[in-house]
């Protein structure tokens, strides 16, 4: 790691010594928020082992702390330390010490009420000593003739107040993922480290255990502290080091980089920092999912690893902003991240990414049925491959054109991928190219269309999912007994055919025309075996038993309609259940005199024919 030995000063130091000698520590805006989850349990396990070991022999290495030393001789304490890497372990250590102080104060109060003077005094000393040596420090302001109490560790703006409330023993309400993780870390520390002390028989034993716990943390836990006065060197270390085995997230690195690039322009830097706070407020996986969709959505190319390098090269080629215009350009790019992330989040959960408009006397641009197709595509069919294209379309196309894209993708995804098992590479390339193209057209003021994409997807269907292959896969792959994924596909098939019933009844010629008035909620659909799954001995039919779980033997009920069906025979269900159903294809079964293999074959062929007509682009 050739960073220049003269620019960094490493040393091995006990955590307690570090907090006493090198405060105050602070987390810069560009750092990620608190992110430890399972690592906290590892920390408490390690500390718990130290408590039970010989303090003269046992020690534990926590990892590295990379700091930039900043000097201001006008202050009573001229040096402060910006933590570039290591906030996770430092924040967790401080939380643990704060919990020791909080528990000791509680014991002191209880012991005082019990007139246990010795225990009360010991607990008070442990609490105050912990607070004064490791949690807070006194800053003297000579010019004003006063002193102030300040924390030895300050987190980033997004987390600091919540963190302060925690170390003061409060129970603040989490407002972001990092807050939830901080609260969970405190709960883990309380359960694993503090509770054993509070369960001791006597107050004095509890104090002794807490004191031993503090010794394990401040004297037996060590870190390698690397102090640099060179921001460039410290940032390089930050970019490559891991946080207890967990690599820094691409978005965290990108945040750091962008704020470093605009270092000389405080106003846009402040705005960029706030935008990143918004972006990183959601769980890390959702942020990563967004950037993996955003990159191909704007470049037309798949997001390969390392993603941070790709994002930096594509969106932030400048190593340093030299003018306010360059800084504002970076600000606008980060703002576009924030705005598109909001749209992405809506699409990812299947929500329509356009604001609702209610104007008296005007018909909405799209129906609820049309909006529901997005939920089917993303949630039911799980077609994540289309996210970059959907993100681009939601940014540049109107609602009607967005719906036409969603409808086309729904048909393609079901037929090509879910039923016929087509490979993702070819449609992925087509999606990415289309995403980039429509963004370019929009920037040039030209209208959006899906003509080229439609031709490309039709070509893929002809190669991978022509009618004969589609029919064969529908019959052999869409089986009820093949698990939840295939049941979802069966629901998609049957409900979509039901939506097109009126058009199919007229011959089903030309462009498919669904009935867009009624929305069939897949969450309320119940699949029904016409020949029952568990027939009574008198109703067993060997021929139908062989096809029991295939699509020809399946229909569906609407909400609450199958409670009477169960495993009853067809003759009972025909009039008692099917005739009363609100589902057309189910109601139609009541017209059959009997359910046998011949009736099954006719219905199967009708469904396969209908599917080829309906799932067509």
C-alpha positions as CSV (number, residue, x, y, z in Angstrom):
1,X,0.0,0.0,0.0
2,X,2.3,2.8,-1.3
3,X,0.7,5.8,0.3
4,X,4.0,7.4,1.5
5,X,5.2,6.4,5.0
6,X,5.9,9.9,6.0
7,X,2.2,11.0,5.7
8,X,0.8,8.5,8.2
9,X,1.6,7.7,11.9
10,X,0.4,4.3,13.1
11,X,0.3,3.1,16.7
12,X,-1.3,0.4,18.8
13,X,-3.3,1.9,21.6
14,X,-5.9,0.8,24.1
15,X,-9.4,2.1,23.4
16,X,-9.6,3.9,26.7
17,X,-6.3,5.7,26.1
18,X,-7.4,6.7,22.7
19,X,-10.6,8.3,24.0
20,X,-8.8,10.1,26.9
21,X,-5.8,11.4,24.9
22,X,-7.1,12.0,21.3
23,X,-10.5,13.5,21.7
24,X,-12.6,15.0,20.3
25,X,-13.3,12.6,17.5
26,X,-15.9,13.5,14.8
27,X,-17.4,11.9,11.8
28,X,-17.4,14.1,8.6
29,X,-20.5,14.6,6.5
30,X,-19.1,12.4,3.7
31,X,-18.9,9.3,5.9
32,X,-21.7,6.7,5.8
33,X,-24.1,6.5,8.7
34,X,-23.9,3.8,11.4
35,X,-24.1,0.4,9.7
36,X,-23.1,-2.4,12.1
37,X,-25.7,-5.1,12.6
38,X,-24.5,-8.6,13.2
39,X,-21.0,-7.2,14.0
40,X,-22.4,-5.8,17.3
41,X,-23.0,-9.4,18.5
42,X,-19.5,-10.3,17.6
43,X,-18.2,-7.3,19.6
44,X,-20.3,-8.2,22.7
45,X,-19.1,-11.8,22.4
46,X,-15.5,-10.7,22.2
47,X,-15.9,-8.3,25.2
48,X,-17.7,-11.0,27.2
49,X,-14.8,-13.4,26.7
50,X,-12.4,-10.7,28.0
51,X,-14.6,-10.2,31.2
52,X,-14.2,-13.9,32.0
53,X,-10.5,-14.0,31.2
54,X,-7.4,-12.9,33.1
55,X,-7.0,-9.1,32.5
56,X,-3.2,-9.4,32.7
57,X,-3.1,-12.0,29.9
58,X,-6.2,-11.5,27.6
59,X,-6.6,-8.7,25.0
60,X,-8.6,-8.2,21.9
61,X,-7.7,-6.3,18.6
62,X,-10.7,-4.3,17.4
63,X,-9.2,-3.1,14.1
64,X,-8.0,0.1,12.6
65,X,-8.9,3.7,13.2
66,X,-7.9,6.1,10.4
67,X,-7.9,9.8,11.4
68,X,-7.1,13.2,9.9
69,X,-5.6,15.5,12.6
70,X,-6.9,19.0,12.4
71,X,-5.2,21.8,14.3
72,X,-6.6,25.1,15.5
73,X,-4.4,26.8,18.1
74,X,-7.2,29.3,18.9
75,X,-9.0,26.5,20.8
76,X,-8.3,25.4,24.3
77,X,-7.8,21.9,22.9
78,X,-6.0,22.6,19.6
79,X,-6.2,19.1,18.0
80,X,-9.3,17.3,16.9
81,X,-9.5,14.1,14.9
82,X,-11.7,13.4,11.9
83,X,-12.5,9.7,11.7
84,X,-12.1,8.6,8.1
85,X,-12.5,4.9,8.8
86,X,-13.5,3.3,12.1
87,X,-16.7,5.1,13.2
88,X,-18.6,1.8,13.5
89,X,-16.3,0.4,16.2
90,X,-15.8,3.7,17.9
91,X,-19.5,4.4,18.1
92,X,-20.2,0.9,19.4
93,X,-17.5,1.2,22.1
94,X,-18.9,4.6,23.2
95,X,-22.4,3.1,23.4
96,X,-21.1,0.3,25.6
97,X,-19.3,2.7,27.9
98,X,-22.5,4.9,28.1
99,X,-24.5,1.8,29.1
100,X,-22.0,1.1,31.9
101,X,-22.5,4.7,33.1
102,X,-26.3,4.4,32.8
103,X,-26.4,1.1,34.7
104,X,-24.0,2.5,37.4
105,X,-26.2,5.5,37.9
106,X,-29.2,3.2,38.3
107,X,-27.5,1.1,40.9
108,X,-26.4,4.3,42.8
109,X,-30.0,5.5,42.9
110,X,-31.3,2.1,44.1
111,X,-28.5,1.7,46.7
112,X,-29.2,5.2,48.1
113,X,-32.9,4.4,48.5
114,X,-31.8,1.2,50.4
115,X,-29.3,3.2,52.6
116,X,-26.5,1.2,51.1
117,X,-24.0,4.1,51.3
118,X,-20.9,2.1,50.3
119,X,-22.5,0.7,47.2
120,X,-24.1,4.0,46.3
121,X,-20.7,5.8,46.5
122,X,-18.9,3.1,44.5
123,X,-21.6,3.2,41.7
124,X,-21.5,7.1,41.6
125,X,-17.7,7.1,41.3
126,X,-17.9,4.5,38.5
127,X,-20.5,6.4,36.6
128,X,-18.9,9.9,36.9
129,X,-15.4,8.5,36.2
130,X,-16.7,6.8,33.0
131,X,-18.5,9.9,31.9
132,X,-15.7,12.3,32.5
133,X,-12.8,10.1,31.1
134,X,-14.4,8.5,28.2
135,X,-17.7,10.0,27.1
136,X,-17.5,13.8,27.6
137,X,-14.8,16.5,28.2
138,X,-14.8,20.0,29.5
139,X,-13.9,22.8,27.1
140,X,-12.7,26.1,28.6
141,X,-13.7,29.3,26.8
142,X,-11.4,31.8,28.5
143,X,-12.5,34.8,26.5
144,X,-16.1,34.2,27.7
145,X,-15.2,33.0,31.2
146,X,-17.1,29.8,31.0
147,X,-16.8,26.0,30.4
148,X,-18.9,23.7,28.4
149,X,-19.3,19.9,28.4
150,X,-18.8,18.3,25.0
151,X,-18.9,14.7,23.7
152,X,-15.7,13.0,22.9
153,X,-17.3,11.4,19.8
154,X,-19.5,13.3,17.4
155,X,-21.3,11.4,14.7
156,X,-22.4,12.8,11.3
157,X,-25.4,15.1,11.3
158,X,-27.8,12.4,10.3
159,X,-27.0,10.3,13.4
160,X,-25.5,12.6,16.0
161,X,-28.6,13.8,17.9
162,X,-30.0,10.3,18.0
163,X,-26.6,9.0,19.2
164,X,-26.4,11.7,21.9
165,X,-29.9,10.8,23.1
166,X,-28.9,7.1,23.4
167,X,-25.7,7.8,25.3
168,X,-27.7,10.0,27.7
169,X,-30.0,7.1,28.4
170,X,-33.1,8.3,26.4
171,X,-35.2,6.3,24.0
172,X,-35.5,8.4,20.9
173,X,-37.7,7.4,18.0
174,X,-35.7,6.1,15.0
175,X,-36.2,8.0,11.7
176,X,-33.8,6.1,9.4
177,X,-32.1,2.8,9.1
178,X,-28.9,3.9,10.9
179,X,-31.0,5.0,13.9
180,X,-32.6,1.6,14.0
181,X,-29.2,0.0,13.9
182,X,-27.9,2.2,16.7
183,X,-30.9,1.4,18.9
184,X,-30.4,-2.3,18.1
185,X,-26.7,-2.0,19.0
186,X,-27.6,-0.5,22.4
187,X,-30.2,-3.3,23.0
188,X,-27.6,-5.9,22.2
189,X,-25.1,-4.4,24.5
190,X,-27.7,-4.2,27.3
191,X,-28.7,-7.8,26.8
192,X,-25.3,-9.3,26.4
193,X,-23.0,-7.2,28.6
194,X,-25.1,-5.1,31.1
195,X,-27.8,-7.6,32.1
196,X,-25.3,-10.1,33.6
197,X,-24.1,-7.4,35.9
198,X,-27.6,-6.4,37.0
199,X,-28.5,-10.0,37.8
200,X,-25.8,-10.2,40.5
201,X,-27.0,-11.0,44.0
202,X,-25.7,-7.8,45.7
203,X,-25.3,-4.2,44.6
204,X,-21.5,-4.4,45.3
205,X,-21.2,-7.5,43.0
206,X,-23.0,-5.7,40.3
207,X,-20.7,-2.7,40.5
208,X,-17.6,-5.0,40.5
209,X,-18.9,-6.7,37.4
210,X,-19.5,-3.3,35.6
211,X,-16.1,-2.1,36.6
212,X,-14.5,-5.3,35.3
213,X,-16.6,-4.9,32.1
214,X,-15.2,-1.3,31.7
215,X,-11.7,-2.5,32.2
216,X,-12.2,-5.1,29.4
217,X,-13.3,-2.4,27.0
218,X,-10.9,0.5,27.8
219,X,-7.8,-1.5,28.7
220,X,-7.9,-4.8,27.0
221,X,-9.4,-3.8,23.6
222,X,-6.8,-2.3,21.3
223,X,-6.9,-0.6,17.9
224,X,-4.3,0.5,15.4
225,X,-4.7,4.2,15.1
226,X,-3.4,5.8,11.9
227,X,-3.2,9.6,12.1
228,X,-2.5,11.6,9.0
229,X,-2.3,15.3,8.3
230,X,-2.7,14.6,4.6
231,X,-6.4,14.3,3.5
232,X,-5.5,12.6,0.2
233,X,-3.6,9.8,2.0
234,X,-6.3,9.3,4.5
235,X,-9.0,9.1,1.8
236,X,-7.0,6.5,0.0
237,X,-6.9,4.4,3.1
238,X,-10.6,4.9,3.7
239,X,-11.4,3.7,0.2
240,X,-9.6,0.3,0.6
241,X,-10.0,-0.6,4.3
242,X,-12.9,-2.8,5.5
243,X,-15.0,-2.2,8.6
244,X,-14.7,-5.5,10.5
245,X,-14.9,-7.5,7.4
246,X,-17.7,-5.5,5.8
247,X,-16.7,-3.5,2.7
248,X,-17.7,0.1,2.4
249,X,-20.8,0.5,0.3
250,X,-20.4,2.0,-3.2
251,X,-22.8,4.8,-2.4
252,X,-20.8,5.6,0.8
253,X,-17.6,5.9,-1.3
254,X,-19.4,8.0,-3.9
255,X,-20.7,10.3,-1.2
256,X,-17.2,10.7,0.2
257,X,-15.7,11.3,-3.2
258,X,-18.3,14.0,-4.3
259,X,-17.9,15.9,-1.1
260,X,-14.1,15.8,-1.4
261,X,-14.4,17.0,-5.0
262,X,-16.3,20.2,-4.0
263,X,-14.2,20.7,-0.9
264,X,-13.5,24.4,-1.7
265,X,-17.2,25.3,-2.2
266,X,-19.0,25.1,1.1
267,X,-22.5,26.1,-0.1
268,X,-22.9,23.4,-2.7
269,X,-21.0,20.9,-0.5
270,X,-23.6,21.5,2.3
271,X,-26.5,20.9,-0.2
272,X,-24.8,17.8,-1.6
273,X,-24.3,16.4,2.0
274,X,-28.0,16.9,2.7
275,X,-28.9,15.1,-0.6
276,X,-26.7,12.2,0.3
277,X,-28.4,12.0,3.7
278,X,-31.7,11.6,2.0
279,X,-30.3,9.0,-0.5
280,X,-28.7,6.9,2.2
281,X,-31.7,7.1,4.6
282,X,-33.1,3.9,3.2
283,X,-31.6,0.4,3.8
284,X,-28.2,-0.1,2.1
285,X,-29.5,-2.9,-0.2
286,X,-32.1,-0.5,-1.6
287,X,-29.5,2.1,-2.3
288,X,-27.3,-0.5,-4.0
289,X,-30.3,-1.7,-6.1
290,X,-31.0,1.8,-7.2
291,X,-27.5,2.5,-8.5
292,X,-27.3,-0.9,-10.2
293,X,-30.5,0.2,-12.1
294,X,-29.5,3.8,-12.6
295,X,-26.2,3.1,-14.3
296,X,-27.5,1.0,-17.2
297,X,-30.6,3.3,-17.3
298,X,-28.4,6.2,-18.3
299,X,-25.4,4.5,-20.0
300,X,-27.1,1.6,-21.8
301,X,-24.5,-0.8,-20.4
302,X,-24.7,-3.3,-17.5
303,X,-23.2,-2.1,-14.2
304,X,-20.1,-4.2,-13.8
305,X,-17.8,-4.3,-10.7
306,X,-16.3,-2.4,-9.1
307,X,-19.5,-0.3,-9.2
308,X,-18.0,2.7,-7.4
309,X,-15.3,3.1,-10.0
310,X,-17.9,2.9,-12.8
311,X,-20.2,5.5,-11.1
312,X,-17.3,7.8,-10.4
313,X,-15.9,7.7,-13.9
314,X,-19.3,8.1,-15.6
315,X,-20.8,10.8,-13.4
316,X,-17.9,12.6,-11.7
317,X,-14.9,12.6,-13.9
318,X,-13.4,15.7,-12.2
319,X,-10.9,15.0,-9.5
320,X,-11.5,18.5,-8.0
321,X,-14.0,21.3,-8.8
322,X,-12.2,24.5,-9.6
323,X,-15.2,26.7,-10.3
324,X,-18.6,27.2,-8.7
325,X,-20.1,26.1,-12.0
326,X,-18.3,22.7,-11.7
327,X,-19.4,22.3,-8.1
328,X,-23.0,23.1,-9.0
329,X,-22.9,20.5,-11.9
330,X,-21.9,17.9,-9.3
331,X,-24.8,19.2,-7.1
332,X,-27.3,18.7,-9.9
333,X,-26.1,15.2,-10.6
334,X,-26.5,14.2,-6.9
335,X,-29.9,15.8,-7.0
336,X,-30.8,13.7,-10.0
337,X,-29.8,10.6,-7.9
338,X,-32.1,11.7,-5.1
339,X,-35.0,12.4,-7.5
340,X,-34.7,9.2,-9.5
341,X,-34.2,7.1,-6.3
342,X,-37.6,8.2,-5.2
343,X,-39.1,7.1,-8.5
344,X,-37.2,3.9,-8.3
345,X,-38.5,3.1,-4.9
346,X,-42.1,3.5,-6.1
347,X,-41.5,1.3,-9.1
348,X,-39.7,-1.3,-7.0
349,X,-42.8,-1.7,-4.8
350,X,-45.1,-1.8,-7.8
351,X,-46.6,1.6,-7.1
352,X,-47.6,3.9,-10.0
353,X,-44.7,6.4,-10.3
354,X,-46.9,9.4,-11.4
355,X,-48.8,11.8,-9.1
356,X,-52.5,11.2,-8.9
357,X,-54.6,13.9,-10.7
358,X,-58.3,14.4,-9.9
359,X,-60.0,16.9,-12.1
360,X,-63.8,17.1,-12.2
361,X,-65.3,16.1,-15.5
362,X,-62.0,14.7,-16.9
363,X,-61.3,11.0,-17.4
364,X,-57.9,10.0,-15.8
365,X,-55.1,9.3,-18.2
366,X,-54.9,5.7,-17.0
367,X,-57.2,3.3,-15.2
368,X,-56.6,1.4,-12.0
369,X,-56.4,-1.7,-14.1
370,X,-53.6,-0.2,-16.1
371,X,-51.7,0.9,-13.0
372,X,-52.0,-2.7,-11.6
373,X,-50.0,-4.1,-14.5
374,X,-46.9,-2.5,-13.0
375,X,-47.4,-4.3,-9.8
376,X,-47.9,-7.6,-11.7
377,X,-44.7,-7.1,-13.7
378,X,-42.5,-6.1,-10.7
379,X,-44.0,-8.1,-7.8
380,X,-45.8,-11.1,-9.3
381,X,-43.6,-11.8,-12.3
382,X,-40.5,-10.5,-10.5
383,X,-39.1,-9.0,-13.7
384,X,-36.3,-7.0,-12.0
385,X,-34.3,-7.0,-15.3
386,X,-36.6,-4.2,-16.6
387,X,-36.0,-1.8,-13.7
388,X,-33.4,0.4,-15.6
389,X,-35.8,0.8,-18.5
390,X,-38.8,1.4,-16.3
391,X,-36.8,4.1,-14.4
392,X,-35.9,5.8,-17.6
393,X,-39.4,5.6,-18.9
394,X,-41.0,7.0,-15.7
395,X,-38.7,10.0,-16.1
396,X,-39.3,10.9,-19.7
397,X,-42.6,9.3,-20.8
398,X,-46.2,10.3,-20.1
399,X,-48.5,7.9,-18.2
400,X,-50.1,6.4,-21.3
401,X,-46.8,5.6,-22.9
402,X,-45.4,4.3,-19.6
403,X,-48.4,2.0,-19.4
404,X,-47.9,0.7,-23.0
405,X,-44.4,-0.2,-22.1
406,X,-45.4,-1.9,-18.9
407,X,-48.1,-3.9,-20.7
408,X,-45.6,-5.0,-23.4
409,X,-43.0,-6.0,-20.8
410,X,-45.6,-7.9,-18.8
411,X,-46.5,-10.0,-21.8
412,X,-42.9,-10.5,-22.8
413,X,-41.7,-11.4,-19.3
414,X,-44.4,-14.0,-18.8
415,X,-44.0,-15.6,-22.2
416,X,-40.3,-15.4,-22.8
417,X,-38.8,-15.7,-19.3
418,X,-41.3,-17.1,-16.8
419,X,-42.9,-19.8,-19.0
420,X,-40.3,-20.6,-21.7
421,X,-37.2,-19.9,-19.6
422,X,-35.5,-17.5,-22.0
423,X,-32.0,-16.2,-21.0
424,X,-31.8,-12.7,-19.6
425,X,-28.8,-11.4,-21.6
426,X,-30.6,-10.6,-24.9
427,X,-33.6,-8.8,-23.4
428,X,-31.3,-7.1,-20.9
429,X,-29.2,-5.6,-23.7
430,X,-32.4,-4.5,-25.5
431,X,-33.8,-2.9,-22.3
432,X,-30.5,-1.0,-21.5
433,X,-30.2,0.3,-25.1
434,X,-33.8,1.4,-25.1
435,X,-33.4,3.2,-21.7
436,X,-30.4,5.2,-22.9
437,X,-32.2,6.0,-26.2
438,X,-35.3,7.4,-24.7
439,X,-33.3,9.6,-22.4
440,X,-31.4,10.9,-25.4
441,X,-34.6,11.5,-27.3
442,X,-36.1,13.4,-24.4
443,X,-33.0,15.6,-24.0
444,X,-33.4,16.5,-27.7
445,X,-37.1,17.3,-27.3
446,X,-38.2,14.3,-29.4
447,X,-41.1,12.0,-28.6
448,X,-40.7,8.6,-26.9
449,X,-41.7,5.4,-28.6
450,X,-41.2,1.7,-28.2
451,X,-41.2,0.7,-31.8
452,X,-37.6,-0.6,-32.0
453,X,-37.9,-2.3,-28.6
454,X,-41.2,-4.0,-29.6
455,X,-39.5,-5.4,-32.8
456,X,-36.6,-6.7,-30.7
457,X,-38.8,-8.4,-28.2
458,X,-41.0,-9.9,-30.9
459,X,-37.8,-11.4,-32.5
460,X,-36.8,-12.9,-29.2
461,X,-40.2,-14.5,-28.8
462,X,-40.1,-16.0,-32.3
463,X,-36.7,-17.6,-31.4
464,X,-37.3,-18.7,-27.9
465,X,-41.1,-18.7,-27.2
466,X,-43.0,-19.3,-30.5
467,X,-46.6,-20.6,-30.1
468,X,-45.7,-24.3,-30.1
469,X,-43.0,-23.9,-27.5
470,X,-45.2,-21.6,-25.5
471,X,-48.1,-24.1,-25.4
472,X,-45.8,-26.9,-24.5
473,X,-44.2,-25.0,-21.6
474,X,-47.6,-23.8,-20.4
475,X,-48.8,-27.3,-20.1
476,X,-45.7,-28.9,-18.7
477,X,-44.2,-26.2,-16.5
478,X,-47.2,-24.4,-15.1
479,X,-48.2,-27.0,-12.6
480,X,-49.8,-26.3,-9.2
481,X,-47.5,-28.9,-7.6
482,X,-44.3,-27.2,-8.9
483,X,-44.3,-24.6,-6.1
484,X,-45.2,-21.0,-5.3
485,X,-43.4,-19.5,-8.3
486,X,-45.5,-21.6,-10.8
487,X,-48.7,-20.9,-8.9
488,X,-48.0,-17.2,-9.3
489,X,-47.5,-17.8,-13.1
490,X,-50.8,-19.8,-13.1
491,X,-52.6,-16.9,-11.5
492,X,-51.1,-14.5,-14.1
493,X,-52.2,-16.8,-16.9
494,X,-55.8,-17.4,-15.8
495,X,-56.6,-13.9,-14.6
496,X,-55.2,-12.3,-17.8
497,X,-57.3,-14.6,-19.9
498,X,-60.2,-13.7,-17.8
499,X,-59.5,-10.0,-18.4
500,X,-59.7,-10.7,-22.2
501,X,-62.8,-12.8,-22.0
502,X,-65.1,-10.5,-24.0
503,X,-62.5,-10.0,-26.7
504,X,-61.8,-13.7,-26.9
505,X,-65.5,-14.4,-27.2
506,X,-65.5,-12.3,-30.4
507,X,-62.7,-14.4,-31.9
508,X,-59.7,-12.8,-30.4
509,X,-58.4,-11.4,-33.6
510,X,-55.8,-8.6,-33.9
511,X,-54.4,-6.6,-31.0
512,X,-55.5,-8.0,-27.6
513,X,-58.2,-5.9,-25.9
514,X,-58.7,-6.4,-22.2
515,X,-61.5,-5.3,-20.1
516,X,-59.9,-2.5,-18.0
517,X,-62.9,-1.8,-15.7
518,X,-62.3,-4.6,-13.1
519,X,-59.0,-5.1,-11.3
520,X,-58.4,-8.7,-10.3
521,X,-56.2,-8.5,-7.1
522,X,-53.8,-11.4,-7.3
523,X,-53.5,-11.3,-3.5
524,X,-57.2,-12.2,-3.2
525,X,-57.2,-14.9,-5.9
526,X,-57.6,-18.5,-4.9
527,X,-56.7,-21.3,-7.3
528,X,-59.3,-24.0,-7.6
529,X,-58.8,-27.7,-8.6
530,X,-61.9,-28.6,-10.6
531,X,-61.1,-32.3,-10.0
532,X,-60.3,-32.0,-6.3
533,X,-56.9,-32.5,-4.8
534,X,-58.2,-35.0,-2.3
535,X,-61.4,-36.6,-3.7
536,X,-63.5,-39.0,-1.7
537,X,-63.0,-42.7,-2.6
538,X,-66.3,-42.7,-4.5
539,X,-65.1,-39.7,-6.7
540,X,-61.6,-41.0,-7.6
541,X,-61.0,-40.8,-11.4
542,X,-57.6,-42.3,-12.4
543,X,-57.4,-40.3,-15.7
544,X,-58.1,-37.0,-14.0
545,X,-55.7,-37.8,-11.1
546,X,-52.8,-37.8,-13.6
547,X,-53.6,-34.2,-14.7
548,X,-54.9,-32.9,-11.4
549,X,-52.3,-30.1,-11.0
550,X,-52.2,-29.0,-14.7
551,X,-53.7,-25.8,-16.0
552,X,-56.6,-27.6,-17.7
553,X,-57.9,-28.7,-14.3
554,X,-57.4,-25.3,-12.7
555,X,-59.6,-22.2,-12.4
556,X,-59.8,-19.5,-9.8
557,X,-62.2,-17.9,-7.3
558,X,-62.5,-14.3,-6.2
559,X,-62.4,-13.2,-2.5
560,X,-64.3,-15.5,-0.2
561,X,-65.8,-17.6,-3.0
562,X,-64.1,-21.0,-2.4
563,X,-65.0,-21.6,1.2
564,X,-67.7,-24.1,0.2
565,X,-65.8,-25.9,-2.5
566,X,-63.1,-27.8,-0.6
567,X,-62.7,-31.3,-2.0
568,X,-66.3,-31.8,-3.1
569,X,-67.1,-33.5,-6.3
570,X,-67.7,-31.6,-9.5
571,X,-71.4,-32.3,-9.5
572,X,-71.7,-30.7,-6.1
573,X,-69.5,-27.7,-6.9
574,X,-71.0,-27.1,-10.3
575,X,-74.2,-25.6,-8.9
576,X,-73.3,-24.8,-5.4
577,X,-70.0,-22.9,-6.1
578,X,-69.3,-22.4,-9.8
579,X,-72.6,-21.0,-10.8
580,X,-72.4,-18.3,-8.1
581,X,-68.8,-17.2,-8.9
582,X,-68.1,-13.7,-10.1
583,X,-65.3,-15.1,-12.2
584,X,-66.4,-15.7,-15.8
585,X,-64.3,-18.8,-16.6
586,X,-65.3,-20.4,-13.3
587,X,-69.0,-19.6,-13.7
588,X,-68.8,-21.1,-17.2
589,X,-67.9,-24.5,-15.7
590,X,-71.4,-24.7,-14.3
591,X,-72.6,-25.2,-17.8
592,X,-70.8,-28.5,-18.2
593,X,-72.8,-31.7,-17.5
594,X,-69.7,-33.5,-16.2
595,X,-66.0,-33.2,-15.6
596,X,-64.1,-36.0,-17.3
597,X,-60.9,-36.3,-19.3
598,X,-62.6,-35.3,-22.5
599,X,-63.9,-32.1,-20.9
600,X,-60.4,-31.5,-19.4
601,X,-58.8,-31.9,-22.9
602,X,-61.2,-29.4,-24.4
603,X,-60.7,-26.8,-21.7
604,X,-56.9,-27.3,-21.8
605,X,-56.8,-26.6,-25.5
606,X,-59.0,-23.6,-25.2
607,X,-56.7,-22.1,-22.5
608,X,-53.6,-22.8,-24.6
609,X,-55.2,-21.2,-27.6
610,X,-56.4,-18.2,-25.6
611,X,-52.9,-17.8,-24.1
612,X,-51.3,-17.6,-27.5
613,X,-53.7,-14.9,-28.5
614,X,-53.5,-12.8,-25.3
615,X,-49.8,-13.0,-24.6
616,X,-48.8,-11.4,-27.9
617,X,-46.9,-8.2,-28.6
